[in-house]
Amino acid sequence: MNYDVIVVGAGPSGSTVAKFLSEKGVKVLLIDKDKFPRDKPCGGGLCEHITEFDYIRGKIEKNPSDFLESICIRSKIVSPSAKHTTDYLSETPLFYNIRRKKFDHMLVQFAIDAGAEFLESCKVKEVFTTQEKAVVELANNKEFICKVIVGAGGTYDVVANYLRKKEGLKKKQGKYIGMAVVEEFKVGEEFIDGAYGKERTSMINLKHANLNGYAWVFSKHDVLNIGFGGFNDEMKKIDIKKEFKNYLDFLKMRGYLPKWVKSKKLIGAPLPFIGNIKKTYTDRIILVGDAAGFVSPLTGEGIHYAIDSGKIASEVISKALEKEDFSAQSLKTYQHIWMKRWGKDLESLRFFHRLLMRYPEKFVKYGSKDEKLKKIFIDLFIGNMNTSRIKCKIVSRIIMDFFIYDVFRRG
């Protein structure tokens, strides 16, 4: 069977492409290896600027119970020694807490309602393109032909692998791939109200297990989402279950977790932690979301980039369909748009990730004393600023605090 566009992967980026193209009358096939609803290892926090997408903002305003668990307006960031804590209370939402099983299923339903055909529990074995067509072959050897393929299958996306080979790009290595492990615990609304308040405080513990990452607790309605992450090369060197238990014990000692809680089903997922693919398009192919490497290097957050990249891709593909031109030259506009919109910010966040992981104790110490730096620190974490434009100002503020709180006071 022939389609205009086949989207491989039905996460937020893939569902978004399918939704917007289908709304324009494009014949779309959305494929995923899993059966929905399905869960995904993730903190489940949507940054506040997710509301720039009208259809999601509409759900939050009119039917929040469809997917929203809670709204976080307070965040605590703890230094590796636990001696310093940056505690920030916001007047507006820092982020929205969701359950990925419910949220992702809702996005798939948006695509189906718009007219996309959805094929679940189907693994894609191979993709390839010729001058005349693009082909998707399933594990059961069934083939589908289309004009454009969208790779939205996550870190190890089969479409991204094909693009790398076609363009002669290097494969992702362990030092660039991260892993997050997470488990959710149903502890009850009463406990969360008492320990995390109506503010639904989030907890961030920098460099847990000495990893170049962090551990977290996101407090939802009656569930705590707890996890930690780091680079693959580092994660392989530690006992992950033991370090997870250590973090649970840390939370129990401080009253953030009931004593009776025990880990039963810790799950993990890879993240393209540092860097997008150098080229996110080629003839008849576009990559979106995690498949393209669109994840904040500082926090690992990628849902906003996934949805926005999906929307951008749908606009570029729609114009290509009008012109019947699916060459790399025609599709390169996609990369120009996302790079201009937030590509430079991702590059700046890599710099701040390296800086934070090198001086985590000082970052939190200064943030706990300097209200302006505290606000900057939180905004960096929630992606609420144009980091590429104010990079120098942030660094200057950190240096100023270094002299105020360390050099002068020692003198």
Backbone torsions as a table, in degrees:
resi	resn	phi	psi	omega
1	MET	NA	141.8	-178.6
2	ASN	-100.9	145.2	176.8
3	TYR	-133.7	163.2	172.5
4	ASP	-74.9	-47.8	-177.0
5	VAL	-136.7	136.0	171.7
6	ILE	-115.6	127.4	179.6
7	VAL	-107.2	120.2	-178.9
8	VAL	-98.4	104.0	-177.9
9	GLY	115.4	121.6	-174.4
10	ALA	-109.6	29.8	171.8
11	GLY	-73.6	-168.2	-177.6
12	PRO	-55.4	-40.5	-178.9
13	SER	-69.9	-46.4	-178.8
14	GLY	-65.7	-43.3	179.0
15	SER	-62.5	-36.0	179.9
16	THR	-66.0	-46.2	176.7
17	VAL	-56.7	-48.3	-177.1
18	ALA	-62.1	-41.1	-179.9
19	LYS	-61.7	-54.8	-173.8
20	PHE	-68.3	-36.8	177.6
21	LEU	-69.0	-42.3	-179.5
22	SER	-63.1	-35.7	178.0
23	GLU	-63.3	-21.6	178.5
24	LYS	-94.9	8.3	177.9
25	GLY	85.9	10.9	178.4
26	VAL	-77.2	139.5	178.7
27	LYS	-82.8	109.4	-172.0
28	VAL	-120.6	136.8	170.4
29	LEU	-113.8	123.1	178.2
30	LEU	-105.8	122.8	-175.5
31	ILE	-119.9	139.2	173.3
32	ASP	-143.5	146.9	-178.0
33	LYS	-73.2	-21.5	-177.4
34	ASP	-99.2	164.3	173.2
35	LYS	-97.8	131.6	-178.0
36	PHE	-96.3	150.5	-3.1
37	PRO	-68.2	141.3	177.0
38	ARG	-133.1	153.0	-179.8
39	ASP	-92.9	162.6	175.8
40	LYS	-143.5	133.3	178.4
41	PRO	-60.7	116.5	-173.9
42	CYS	-169.8	151.5	175.7
43	GLY	-66.9	-30.2	178.3
44	GLY	75.5	39.5	176.2
45	GLY	-114.5	123.6	176.2
46	LEU	-97.1	120.7	177.3
47	CYS	-60.1	150.2	-173.6
48	GLU	-56.0	-32.4	-177.8
49	HIS	-74.3	5.9	171.3
50	ILE	-63.0	-20.5	-178.4
51	THR	-71.6	-5.2	175.4
52	GLU	-69.7	-15.6	175.1
53	PHE	-90.0	113.8	-170.4
54	ASP	-54.4	-44.1	-174.3
55	TYR	-69.3	-28.1	175.7
56	ILE	-79.7	-42.0	177.0
57	ARG	-59.5	-39.6	179.0
58	GLY	-60.1	-39.9	177.7
59	LYS	-65.8	-42.0	-179.6
60	ILE	-63.5	-39.8	-176.5
61	GLU	-78.6	-36.1	-172.6
62	LYS	-103.7	-41.7	-177.2
63	ASN	-134.0	61.8	-176.2
64	PRO	-60.2	-28.9	-177.5
65	SER	-67.7	-13.4	178.8
66	ASP	-61.9	-29.9	-179.7
67	PHE	-153.8	-14.5	-174.0
68	LEU	-83.3	132.1	178.7
69	GLU	-96.1	-45.3	-180.0
70	SER	-166.8	170.3	177.6
71	ILE	-120.3	122.3	-179.7
72	CYS	-89.7	126.3	175.2
73	ILE	-123.9	4.2	178.3
74	ARG	-135.4	138.6	-179.3
75	SER	-136.5	138.2	175.2
76	LYS	-119.3	125.0	176.7
77	ILE	-112.9	122.4	-172.1
78	VAL	-108.5	135.7	179.4
79	SER	-72.0	162.2	-178.6
80	PRO	-55.7	-35.0	-179.7
81	SER	-81.3	-11.2	-175.0
82	ALA	67.8	12.2	178.4
83	LYS	-80.2	-25.2	-176.1
84	HIS	-125.9	142.5	178.7
85	THR	-138.1	129.1	171.7
86	THR	-93.8	115.5	-176.6
87	ASP	-112.9	116.6	-175.4
88	TYR	-126.0	125.3	176.6
89	LEU	-110.4	123.5	-176.3
90	SER	-103.8	151.3	175.4
91	GLU	-83.1	-18.7	179.9
92	THR	-122.4	163.8	-178.3
93	PRO	-58.0	132.9	171.2
94	LEU	-81.4	-45.7	171.7
95	PHE	-161.8	166.4	-179.5
96	TYR	-104.2	129.9	178.9
97	ASN	-88.5	131.0	-179.6
98	ILE	-131.1	170.8	167.3
99	ARG	-111.0	122.0	-173.5
100	ARG	-59.3	-33.0	-179.8
101	LYS	-58.3	-43.0	-178.5
102	LYS	-79.1	-43.4	-175.9
103	PHE	-65.0	-49.6	-178.5
104	ASP	-63.8	-37.0	178.5
105	HIS	-64.8	-37.4	178.1
106	MET	-63.4	-41.4	179.6
107	LEU	-65.9	-38.6	175.5
108	VAL	-61.6	-41.3	179.8
109	GLN	-64.5	-35.6	174.9
110	PHE	-57.5	-44.6	-179.0
111	ALA	-65.2	-43.8	179.7
112	ILE	-63.3	-44.2	179.9
113	ASP	-62.3	-29.4	179.7
114	ALA	-78.5	-12.7	177.3
115	GLY	119.8	0.7	179.0
116	ALA	-72.5	145.7	173.5
117	GLU	-90.1	132.4	-175.7
118	PHE	-114.8	125.7	178.9
119	LEU	-118.6	108.5	-177.5
120	GLU	-106.4	168.8	-177.9
121	SER	55.9	36.8	-179.4
122	CYS	-130.8	117.2	-178.9
123	LYS	-90.0	132.4	176.7
124	VAL	-85.1	123.7	-178.1
125	LYS	-87.7	-38.6	-173.1
126	GLU	-158.4	150.7	171.0
127	VAL	-133.5	152.5	172.3
128	PHE	-159.4	161.9	-179.4
129	THR	-128.1	152.1	170.0
130	THR	-126.9	-177.7	179.2
131	GLN	-66.2	-27.2	-174.7
132	GLU	-99.1	-19.3	-172.4
133	LYS	-161.6	170.5	171.2
134	ALA	-122.8	142.3	-174.1
135	VAL	-127.8	135.5	174.9
136	VAL	-118.7	123.0	-179.7
137	GLU	-112.7	127.8	-179.7
138	LEU	-85.0	168.1	179.7
139	ALA	-62.6	-26.3	178.0
140	ASN	-86.7	12.0	177.6
141	ASN	73.9	5.6	175.4
142	LYS	-74.1	138.6	-177.6
143	GLU	-115.3	145.6	173.6
144	PHE	-127.4	140.8	-179.8
145	ILE	-112.0	141.2	179.1
146	CYS	-150.2	-177.4	178.3
147	LYS	-95.0	-35.2	-179.2
148	VAL	-140.5	139.4	173.5
149	ILE	-110.2	135.1	174.8
150	VAL	-109.1	122.6	177.5
151	GLY	-88.4	113.6	-178.2
152	ALA	-136.5	30.4	-172.1
153	GLY	-95.8	19.3	175.2
154	GLY	89.4	-165.5	-171.6
155	THR	-57.3	-41.8	-177.8
156	TYR	-107.6	41.6	-177.3
157	ASP	-59.1	132.7	-178.7
158	VAL	-65.6	-32.8	179.1
159	VAL	-70.6	-40.4	177.4
160	ALA	-63.4	-38.5	178.0
161	ASN	-62.7	-40.1	178.1
162	TYR	-65.5	-42.9	179.9
163	LEU	-61.7	-41.4	179.6
164	ARG	-59.5	-46.0	180.0
165	LYS	-63.6	-43.6	-178.1
166	LYS	-64.2	-37.9	-176.9
167	GLU	-96.6	-0.8	178.8
168	GLY	68.9	34.3	-179.9
169	LEU	-93.9	152.1	-179.1
170	LYS	-70.8	149.5	174.2
171	LYS	-74.5	154.0	176.4
172	LYS	-68.6	139.5	179.5
173	GLN	-112.1	169.4	-175.8
174	GLY	-56.1	-34.3	-178.0
175	LYS	-71.8	-13.0	178.6
176	TYR	-106.1	-12.7	-179.0
177	ILE	-101.9	135.7	177.4
178	GLY	-109.5	172.6	174.9
179	MET	-139.8	136.8	174.3
180	ALA	-116.2	135.1	174.4
181	VAL	-116.5	141.8	-172.1
182	VAL	-153.3	152.7	173.4
183	GLU	-147.8	145.3	178.3
184	GLU	-110.2	138.2	-176.4
185	PHE	-123.2	124.9	177.3
186	LYS	-84.8	105.2	-175.2
187	VAL	-112.1	-5.7	176.9
188	GLY	95.6	146.4	-178.0
189	GLU	-64.6	-35.6	-177.7
190	GLU	-63.1	-44.4	179.3
191	PHE	-63.7	-45.0	-178.2
192	ILE	-64.5	-39.3	176.5
193	ASP	-58.1	-40.8	-177.7
194	GLY	-74.5	-41.6	-175.0
195	ALA	-87.2	-32.7	-174.0
196	TYR	-118.4	-8.4	175.5
197	GLY	71.6	172.3	176.5
198	LYS	-66.0	-16.6	177.5
199	GLU	-72.4	-11.5	-176.5
200	ARG	48.3	60.0	-178.2
201	THR	-54.8	136.7	172.4
202	SER	-100.0	146.7	179.4
203	MET	-117.4	130.4	176.1
204	ILE	-125.4	120.8	177.3
205	ASN	-111.9	109.7	-174.7
206	LEU	-70.5	141.2	174.4
207	LYS	54.1	42.1	173.6
208	HIS	-59.7	138.1	-177.8
209	ALA	59.8	22.3	179.7
210	ASN	62.5	24.7	176.6
211	LEU	-83.5	155.8	173.9
212	ASN	-82.8	62.5	-178.5
213	GLY	-164.2	-149.2	-178.6
214	TYR	-155.7	162.3	171.7
215	ALA	-104.1	156.4	-176.0
216	TRP	-145.8	159.7	167.0
217	VAL	-134.9	122.6	173.6
218	PHE	-112.5	120.1	-176.9
219	SER	-91.9	121.2	-175.8
220	LYS	-105.0	-143.7	-177.3
221	HIS	-71.5	-63.0	176.8
222	ASP	-131.1	15.6	-175.7
223	VAL	-127.0	141.6	171.7
224	LEU	-105.6	126.8	174.8
225	ASN	-98.1	115.2	-174.0
226	ILE	-124.5	135.4	179.6
227	GLY	-168.5	-179.2	172.9
228	PHE	-155.2	165.3	-178.2
229	GLY	-153.6	165.8	177.8
230	GLY	-172.1	-174.6	178.1
231	PHE	-73.2	148.2	-179.1
232	ASN	-52.8	-46.1	-177.6
233	ASP	-58.7	-34.6	178.6
234	GLU	-77.5	-42.0	-176.8
235	MET	-61.9	-31.6	-179.8
236	LYS	-67.9	-20.5	-175.4
237	LYS	-92.5	-4.9	-178.0
238	ILE	-115.8	164.3	172.7
239	ASP	-88.9	99.0	-171.4
240	ILE	-60.5	-44.6	-178.8
241	LYS	-64.9	-38.8	179.7
242	LYS	-65.8	-43.3	-179.1
243	GLU	-69.2	-30.0	176.1
244	PHE	-68.7	-43.4	176.8
245	LYS	-60.8	-40.2	178.0
246	ASN	-59.1	-39.7	-180.0
247	TYR	-69.6	-40.0	176.1
248	LEU	-60.3	-42.8	178.8
249	ASP	-62.7	-40.8	177.3
250	PHE	-58.0	-44.5	-179.3
251	LEU	-68.0	-38.5	179.5
252	LYS	-63.3	-42.0	-178.6
253	MET	-62.8	-27.1	-176.9
254	ARG	-102.4	8.1	175.2
255	GLY	80.3	14.7	-179.0
256	TYR	-96.4	1.4	-179.8
257	LEU	-152.9	134.6	178.6
258	PRO	-60.3	146.2	-177.4
259	LYS	-62.2	-28.4	-174.4
260	TRP	-79.2	-9.8	-175.9
261	VAL	-67.9	133.0	174.4
262	LYS	-133.8	146.3	178.4
263	SER	-71.4	131.0	179.9
264	LYS	-123.2	-33.0	-175.7
265	LYS	-145.2	76.0	177.5
266	LEU	-79.0	126.3	-178.8
267	ILE	-124.4	155.3	-177.2
268	GLY	-133.6	163.1	178.7
269	ALA	-152.2	146.0	178.7
270	PRO	-78.1	153.7	176.9
271	LEU	-134.6	137.1	173.1
272	PRO	-77.3	78.8	-163.2
273	PHE	-66.8	-37.6	-177.1
274	ILE	-128.7	104.9	167.6
275	GLY	99.6	133.6	173.9
276	ASN	-83.3	162.9	175.1
277	ILE	-63.5	139.9	-175.2
278	LYS	-57.1	-36.3	179.3
279	LYS	-130.8	119.3	-173.8
280	THR	-103.1	20.3	178.4
281	TYR	-154.1	158.4	169.7
282	THR	-159.5	-171.7	179.8
283	ASP	-56.3	120.9	175.0
284	ARG	65.3	15.0	-178.0
285	ILE	-139.1	139.3	172.1
286	ILE	-136.2	140.9	177.1
287	LEU	-108.1	140.7	179.8
288	VAL	-132.8	163.0	174.3
289	GLY	58.5	-143.8	-178.8
290	ASP	-59.2	-31.0	179.9
291	ALA	-60.5	-30.1	178.6
292	ALA	-92.5	-8.7	-178.7
293	GLY	89.4	22.1	-177.3
294	PHE	-84.9	80.4	179.2
295	VAL	-138.6	140.3	177.7
296	SER	-63.2	121.2	177.9
297	PRO	-65.4	-20.2	-178.1
298	LEU	-82.7	-40.5	-172.6
299	THR	-119.2	-18.5	-174.9
300	GLY	84.6	1.6	-179.9
301	GLU	-72.2	134.3	-177.9
302	GLY	-141.2	-2.3	-174.3
303	ILE	-65.9	-42.8	179.5
304	HIS	-62.4	-46.1	179.5
305	TYR	-64.1	-35.2	179.4
306	ALA	-62.3	-49.9	-177.4
307	ILE	-67.6	-42.5	-178.8
308	ASP	-67.9	-40.2	178.0
309	SER	-65.0	-35.1	176.5
310	GLY	-64.5	-40.2	178.9
311	LYS	-66.4	-44.7	178.6
312	ILE	-60.9	-45.2	-179.6
313	ALA	-60.1	-40.9	-179.6
314	SER	-62.5	-37.6	179.9
315	GLU	-68.1	-42.7	-179.3
316	VAL	-68.1	-43.5	-179.9
317	ILE	-65.4	-38.4	179.0
318	SER	-58.9	-42.8	178.5
319	LYS	-68.7	-36.6	177.8
320	ALA	-64.1	-37.6	178.2
321	LEU	-66.1	-37.2	178.2
322	GLU	-63.6	-38.7	-178.0
323	LYS	-88.0	-12.5	-173.8
324	GLU	56.4	39.1	179.0
325	ASP	-126.1	109.9	-175.8
326	PHE	-115.2	24.0	179.3
327	SER	-73.8	163.9	176.6
328	ALA	-59.2	-35.7	179.1
329	GLN	-61.1	-37.5	179.8
330	SER	-73.7	-35.4	-174.7
331	LEU	-90.1	-7.5	-175.5
332	LYS	-66.4	-18.8	176.3
333	THR	-55.4	-32.6	179.6
334	TYR	-54.8	-48.8	-178.1
335	GLN	-67.9	-36.8	178.7
336	HIS	-61.0	-40.3	-176.2
337	ILE	-69.9	-50.2	-177.2
338	TRP	-68.4	-32.3	178.3
339	MET	-65.6	-41.1	179.1
340	LYS	-69.0	-35.6	-174.8
341	ARG	-75.3	-48.7	-178.7
342	TRP	-150.2	7.0	180.0
343	GLY	-63.2	-41.7	179.4
344	LYS	-68.5	-31.3	176.7
345	ASP	-64.3	-39.8	178.3
346	LEU	-61.7	-39.1	178.0
347	GLU	-63.7	-42.2	178.9
348	SER	-65.8	-36.3	179.7
349	LEU	-66.2	-27.0	174.5
350	ARG	-64.6	-41.4	178.3
351	PHE	-62.2	-45.8	-178.1
352	PHE	-69.7	-29.6	175.2
353	HIS	-63.5	-46.8	179.0
354	ARG	-61.5	-41.8	-179.3
355	LEU	-65.4	-44.1	-178.9
356	LEU	-65.6	-42.2	-178.6
357	MET	-70.5	-22.2	178.7
358	ARG	-83.2	-35.1	-177.7
359	TYR	-129.2	52.9	-175.7
360	PRO	-63.9	-37.9	-177.9
361	GLU	-64.2	-44.2	-178.8
362	LYS	-69.4	-39.9	178.9
363	PHE	-55.6	-49.5	-176.9
364	VAL	-71.5	-38.5	178.6
365	LYS	-59.3	-48.8	180.0
366	TYR	-66.8	-39.3	-179.5
367	GLY	-64.8	-28.4	179.8
368	SER	-76.3	-17.7	-177.5
369	LYS	-106.4	-29.6	-174.0
370	ASP	-108.3	109.2	-176.1
371	GLU	-62.1	-36.1	-179.7
372	LYS	-68.2	-43.9	178.3
373	LEU	-66.6	-36.0	177.7
374	LYS	-57.9	-45.5	179.7
375	LYS	-63.9	-41.8	177.9
376	ILE	-61.6	-44.4	-178.7
377	PHE	-58.5	-48.4	-179.8
378	ILE	-65.6	-42.5	-179.8
379	ASP	-62.4	-35.8	175.9
380	LEU	-61.6	-42.6	-176.9
381	PHE	-68.0	-36.9	-176.6
382	ILE	-95.6	5.2	176.9
383	GLY	67.8	34.5	-172.3
384	ASN	-103.7	30.9	178.4
385	MET	-156.9	159.0	176.2
386	ASN	-85.9	88.2	-171.7
387	THR	-65.6	-31.1	-177.4
388	SER	-66.6	-30.5	-177.7
389	ARG	-82.1	-30.2	-174.9
390	ILE	-113.9	19.9	-179.0
391	LYS	-54.6	-46.6	-177.5
392	CYS	-65.5	-37.4	179.6
393	LYS	-65.1	-39.5	179.6
394	ILE	-65.0	-46.4	-180.0
395	VAL	-61.9	-40.5	179.1
396	SER	-61.7	-39.1	179.7
397	ARG	-65.4	-40.6	179.5
398	ILE	-64.3	-43.4	-179.9
399	ILE	-64.0	-41.3	178.7
400	MET	-59.6	-45.2	179.2
401	ASP	-64.7	-33.7	177.9
402	PHE	-58.8	-44.5	-179.4
403	PHE	-72.4	-36.6	-177.7
404	ILE	-69.2	-48.6	-171.3
405	TYR	-93.2	-18.4	-178.9
406	ASP	-112.4	-61.6	-173.0
407	VAL	-66.7	-53.0	-176.9
408	PHE	-63.9	-42.5	-176.8
409	ARG	-71.2	-31.2	174.6
410	ARG	-67.9	-36.4	-179.6
411	GLY	-69.9	NA	NA
